Amino acid sequence: MALILEGKSLAFKKEEDLKKKLANIKDKIAFLIIQIGKDKSTEVYVNQKIKKSKNLGFLPIYKNFTEDAKEEEIINFIKEEQKREDIYGVICEQPIPKKFNSLKIIESIDKEKDLDCLTPDNLGRLLWDEVIFYPATPKAIIDLLENYEISTEGKRVLVISRSIIIGKPLILMLLRKGKRGDATVICAHSKTKELKELTKIADIIVTAVGKPNFLTSEMVKEESIIIDCGINVVEKEGKKFIVGDADYQQLLDKVKAITPVPGGVGALTTINLLENLFLSYERKKGI
């Protein structure tokens, strides 16, 4: 039976630590959440962020632009609102509809308030390991590995993602020298041929492809470790369930360790964003 790498208890500890830090602070710590269009899965995630941040005492300011909005209108809104003294962070939800120049919009975010670590400046800093913020989901993966004392040194780590949110920044973090780095990283994506040949040799597999039960027991070697970042909604007998990319039940009896979905990587992502927000506040106040 695999070791279950659950993230809920670690997320709870992070929450409690953040509550203690916020207990004596009277300042309003506000941040912007910008969504363009009406992607339903994004709306679910936004609502989770708003609820969690309010519960902790932060002030989320949500702005939803329609797909008919002008690009300059969005950019000007970001540039002006982030100048406010009480705004310590800006999140522009992904995906941004294809009709917009995503890079131009992201570049309008102040690097000191870029909680998602998406600006070219902040992504470039990952190459040097001189970051302002670590991106929330890749950091959640590293947090889990650290919490369960799983070394990546010299390990073959297969990252099945090349997204700017997970795959690319995670690869850079795994290549760092030292703790939870020094990995031999392999990247796979939608154009990768003979994927099974790569999954069979990997010591650690990180999957973020958005396909339910995509990774099966026949694709992995025994004693491998599965980090599942997939969030997929499936319907069974009229009920909706959230499942990951990995066939969890099938893999439990074969692999060394696996993250559950929900309750694994995703449990840490929102709290990591809010840790970035508080870090931004501390820096501005010189705490």
Steps between C-alpha positions, in 0.01 A plus 500: 500500500638840396580780742230765447656845465210704630522878503211594730688477831793700364260760357328524840837558672585773249160660561550499876846655463356771275215569746754559778691746283181685408360511855661830598489673163245777460585591139269394219693258281316509171576331168351494150354193333439564131311257281441545128204309360275242667697177536300292752791305649688829550197646677498207744866558579447878534215443746724273708769769510252770599348288777835387642656846490199663669502235774861584576437875503626607158298722268453352149384739227351308209461646151354297214549640148286364216669366188371812325717722718784689336852386581609854591207530741622192689863615500410851619283356778790286626753784479279746685353271768834348599625850591262505797676495838287210627556275193780253569438245226353446154374174349389478138323167463607255233407415234465844343279471187706457182380824340708695755877546514559312826861609534410868463235469772730309738784747441279777639515338847759643739760226558489575876126419499502209253372230737482234226860560386394541136678817390811450282708659775381258768522195275853606405593523866419130536798430272724670754310372805475863612124517520257761623231231527487130420198401286230343715444157340867412435572616857218272623673205331834587661324550836355150484833342406664686786226412751536129424880520474506381140832580337527603135881490489608301195146368454338481157203733531254495211290817476202445269424866440660796325255760623617836630302437822641159595736323260755765404553658844504159672774378266716799595437439871592132472826591328615721787807394694430374850188406691211359287703572187788328318248289310547349156195658342313365198216701346212340310205666329226450240752443218716252691530162327521170690403661830484159669875455447556812711245425771648151547847635584393797714559494875257787553217593262327838515189508282293806412329414173132532592395151390317282756674172589753558222794347691442128562693230686630349174681827428710522818767299674467370853631728775437813292347813653198667339426870544158565347412862417199413284157634593234329288125490548341166403140390519394157625145386562378858483752626756806716436839414644843662491781264396862546403705399198616182674283190541526526877338171606694302243835657593461470879621140506795556267678829567700612802306824558220698337309824554119481527263719297348693664711552811850490358680771304185710457449528875821703521472722193266769640679530833833535314355793305389662825845443651638691200251778572611530860864489391427795269349688797800424722744624237312824444474567873859393568393234749 
